[in-house]
């Protein structure tokens, strides 16, 4: 049976932004603080290293019933029986990912424009990652900024839940939620925080308040 993901606080891991701390340490702290979904993203690890890390993170998330999402790598998601995968426009096509993973797994798709969000209407993805709301050093390959205006336009027609991605933190999370996002995806706002648990808790309160007010 498929888990319906709660997208409020969507942690995306980043080893390089974790201040020398283990990814598992960051994830465990974020779970205590209220993270609702975790994506493991490894751009430079070997496949074996990625699998081992994903297995360790899964052990942290399972008792809390928090979905484990693997970035890009459908093979890694299959290997560790993750709850799902997040793919971009240049990654494995949604239809192939769904055929490999099956109907019960979560599949998220990045969209980087209003046009891509419209094209995604025909796909049975579980959520869209609208990116980037703001430019961020973790995604230097993106040429244009969707911004809050683009997010509002996408939320006006999209049939999918939306997660804002790109440069998000405690200072701008409220505006992202009030512009139509169902959750905020954060990297450095948690991974680089001196106290990841406290940072996650603050974000969770901001998101809950913004949802109640919109």
FENSUL-V104483 format. One record per residue. PHI is phi as a letter, one per 40 degrees, with the letter a starting at -180 (999 if undefined). OMEGA is omega in radians with two decimals (none if undefined). D_CENTER is the distance of its C-alpha to the mean C-alpha in Angstrom with 1 decimal. Layout:
# FENSUL-V104483
phi=PHI omega=OMEGA d_center=D_CENTER
phi=PHI omega=OMEGA d_center=D_CENTER
This chain:
# FENSUL-V104483
phi=999 omega=-3.07 d_center=21.0
phi=c omega=3.02 d_center=17.4
phi=c omega=3.01 d_center=15.2
phi=c omega=-3.01 d_center=14.1
phi=c omega=2.98 d_center=10.6
phi=c omega=-2.93 d_center=10.7
phi=c omega=-2.98 d_center=7.8
phi=d omega=-3.14 d_center=9.7
phi=b omega=-3.01 d_center=8.3
phi=b omega=-3.14 d_center=4.7
phi=c omega=3.00 d_center=5.9
phi=b omega=-3.06 d_center=5.5
phi=c omega=3.10 d_center=9.1
phi=a omega=-3.10 d_center=11.9
phi=d omega=-3.04 d_center=15.4
phi=c omega=-3.12 d_center=17.2
phi=b omega=-3.03 d_center=15.9
phi=c omega=3.05 d_center=16.7
phi=g omega=3.12 d_center=20.4
phi=g omega=3.12 d_center=21.9
phi=c omega=3.08 d_center=20.3
phi=c omega=3.06 d_center=19.0
phi=d omega=-3.13 d_center=15.3
phi=c omega=3.12 d_center=16.5
phi=c omega=3.12 d_center=18.1
phi=c omega=-3.12 d_center=15.1
phi=c omega=-3.13 d_center=13.2
phi=c omega=3.12 d_center=16.4
phi=c omega=-3.14 d_center=16.9
phi=c omega=3.09 d_center=13.5
phi=c omega=3.10 d_center=14.2
phi=c omega=-3.10 d_center=17.6
phi=c omega=3.08 d_center=16.4
phi=h omega=3.04 d_center=14.4
phi=d omega=-3.07 d_center=10.7
phi=b omega=3.14 d_center=9.9
phi=a omega=-3.07 d_center=7.2
phi=b omega=3.05 d_center=6.6
phi=b omega=3.06 d_center=5.5
phi=c omega=-3.12 d_center=8.9
phi=b omega=3.14 d_center=9.6
phi=b omega=-3.09 d_center=13.3
phi=c omega=-2.99 d_center=15.1
phi=b omega=-3.14 d_center=18.5
phi=c omega=2.98 d_center=19.1
phi=c omega=3.12 d_center=21.5
phi=d omega=-3.13 d_center=20.5
phi=c omega=3.12 d_center=22.3
phi=c omega=3.13 d_center=20.7
phi=c omega=-3.13 d_center=17.2
phi=c omega=-3.13 d_center=18.4
phi=c omega=3.11 d_center=20.1
phi=c omega=-3.14 d_center=17.2
phi=c omega=3.11 d_center=15.0
phi=c omega=-3.14 d_center=18.0
phi=c omega=3.12 d_center=18.4
phi=c omega=3.13 d_center=14.9
phi=d omega=3.14 d_center=15.5
phi=c omega=3.10 d_center=18.7
phi=c omega=-3.02 d_center=17.1
phi=c omega=-3.03 d_center=14.7
phi=d omega=-3.13 d_center=17.2
phi=c omega=-3.14 d_center=19.7
phi=c omega=-3.14 d_center=17.3
phi=f omega=3.11 d_center=16.1
phi=b omega=-3.09 d_center=12.4
phi=c omega=3.00 d_center=10.6
phi=c omega=3.11 d_center=10.0
phi=b omega=3.10 d_center=7.8
phi=b omega=3.13 d_center=9.4
phi=c omega=2.99 d_center=8.6
phi=g omega=-2.85 d_center=11.6
phi=c omega=3.12 d_center=14.1
phi=c omega=-3.14 d_center=15.4
phi=c omega=3.12 d_center=18.4
phi=c omega=3.11 d_center=16.6
phi=d omega=3.11 d_center=14.7
phi=c omega=-3.07 d_center=18.3
phi=c omega=-3.08 d_center=19.9
phi=b omega=-3.08 d_center=18.2
phi=f omega=3.10 d_center=17.8
phi=c omega=3.13 d_center=14.1
phi=c omega=3.13 d_center=12.8
phi=i omega=-3.09 d_center=11.0
phi=a omega=3.04 d_center=9.7
phi=b omega=-3.10 d_center=7.6
phi=b omega=3.08 d_center=10.4
phi=b omega=-3.10 d_center=11.6
phi=c omega=-3.13 d_center=15.0
phi=b omega=-3.14 d_center=16.9
phi=c omega=3.12 d_center=15.6
phi=d omega=3.12 d_center=17.2
phi=d omega=-3.10 d_center=18.0
phi=d omega=-3.06 d_center=16.4
phi=d omega=3.12 d_center=19.9
phi=c omega=3.13 d_center=20.4
phi=c omega=3.13 d_center=17.1
phi=c omega=-3.14 d_center=18.0
phi=c omega=-3.13 d_center=21.6
phi=c omega=-3.04 d_center=20.7
phi=c omega=-3.11 d_center=18.2
phi=g omega=-3.01 d_center=20.1
phi=c omega=-3.01 d_center=19.7
phi=c omega=-3.13 d_center=18.3
phi=c omega=3.11 d_center=15.0
phi=c omega=3.02 d_center=11.6
phi=b omega=3.05 d_center=10.8
phi=b omega=-3.09 d_center=8.2
phi=b omega=3.05 d_center=9.7
phi=c omega=2.99 d_center=9.5
phi=b omega=-3.03 d_center=12.5
phi=b omega=3.10 d_center=14.3
phi=a omega=3.07 d_center=17.2
phi=c omega=-3.13 d_center=18.8
phi=c omega=3.12 d_center=20.7
phi=c omega=3.09 d_center=17.7
phi=c omega=3.09 d_center=16.4
phi=c omega=3.13 d_center=20.0
phi=c omega=-3.12 d_center=20.1
phi=c omega=3.12 d_center=17.1
phi=d omega=-3.10 d_center=19.2
phi=c omega=-3.07 d_center=21.2
phi=b omega=3.12 d_center=18.3
phi=c omega=3.06 d_center=17.4
phi=c omega=-3.07 d_center=13.7
phi=c omega=3.04 d_center=11.9
phi=a omega=3.03 d_center=9.6
phi=b omega=2.98 d_center=9.3
phi=c omega=-3.09 d_center=7.0
phi=c omega=-2.93 d_center=10.0
phi=a omega=-0.21 d_center=10.6
phi=c omega=2.99 d_center=12.2
phi=c omega=3.01 d_center=13.3
phi=b omega=3.08 d_center=15.2
phi=c omega=-3.09 d_center=16.0
phi=a omega=3.13 d_center=14.7
phi=c omega=-3.13 d_center=16.3
phi=c omega=3.12 d_center=13.2
phi=b omega=-3.07 d_center=13.3
phi=c omega=-3.07 d_center=17.1
phi=c omega=-3.11 d_center=17.5
phi=c omega=-3.02 d_center=16.6
phi=c omega=-3.09 d_center=19.9
phi=b omega=-3.10 d_center=19.4
phi=b omega=3.12 d_center=17.6
phi=c omega=3.11 d_center=16.5
phi=g omega=3.14 d_center=17.2
phi=c omega=-3.14 d_center=17.6
phi=c omega=3.11 d_center=20.4
phi=c omega=3.10 d_center=18.5
phi=c omega=3.13 d_center=15.8
phi=c omega=3.14 d_center=18.8
phi=c omega=3.14 d_center=20.4
phi=c omega=-3.12 d_center=17.5
phi=c omega=-3.13 d_center=17.2
phi=c omega=-3.12 d_center=21.0
phi=b omega=-3.01 d_center=21.0
phi=c omega=3.07 d_center=17.7
phi=c omega=-3.10 d_center=18.1
phi=b omega=2.96 d_center=14.4
phi=c omega=-3.05 d_center=12.0
phi=b omega=3.03 d_center=10.1
phi=b omega=3.06 d_center=7.1
phi=c omega=-3.12 d_center=8.5
phi=b omega=3.00 d_center=7.5
phi=h omega=3.05 d_center=10.3
phi=g omega=-3.05 d_center=12.7
phi=c omega=-3.10 d_center=11.6
phi=a omega=-3.09 d_center=13.6
phi=c omega=-3.09 d_center=16.2
phi=c omega=-3.06 d_center=18.5
phi=b omega=-3.10 d_center=16.6
phi=c omega=-3.12 d_center=14.1
phi=d omega=-3.10 d_center=17.0
phi=c omega=3.12 d_center=17.8
phi=c omega=3.10 d_center=14.3
phi=c omega=-3.11 d_center=14.6
phi=c omega=3.06 d_center=18.2
phi=c omega=3.01 d_center=17.6
phi=h omega=3.13 d_center=16.0
phi=c omega=3.07 d_center=12.2
phi=c omega=3.13 d_center=11.5
phi=a omega=3.11 d_center=8.8
phi=b omega=3.04 d_center=7.7
phi=c omega=-3.08 d_center=4.8
phi=b omega=3.09 d_center=7.4
phi=b omega=-3.05 d_center=9.0
phi=c omega=-3.12 d_center=12.7
phi=d omega=3.06 d_center=13.1
phi=b omega=-3.05 d_center=12.7
phi=c omega=-3.10 d_center=13.3
phi=c omega=-3.10 d_center=16.4
phi=c omega=3.09 d_center=17.6
phi=c omega=3.11 d_center=21.1
phi=b omega=-3.07 d_center=20.2
phi=d omega=3.12 d_center=16.5
phi=c omega=3.14 d_center=17.5
phi=c omega=-3.14 d_center=19.2
phi=c omega=3.12 d_center=16.5
phi=c omega=-3.13 d_center=14.0
phi=c omega=3.12 d_center=16.9
phi=c omega=3.11 d_center=17.7
phi=c omega=-3.13 d_center=14.4
phi=c omega=3.11 d_center=14.5
phi=c omega=3.13 d_center=18.1
phi=c omega=-3.12 d_center=17.4
phi=c omega=-3.14 d_center=14.9
phi=c omega=3.14 d_center=17.3
phi=c omega=-3.13 d_center=20.2
phi=c omega=3.11 d_center=18.8
phi=c omega=-3.13 d_center=18.2
phi=c omega=-3.05 d_center=21.7
phi=c omega=-3.05 d_center=23.2
phi=c omega=none d_center=22.0
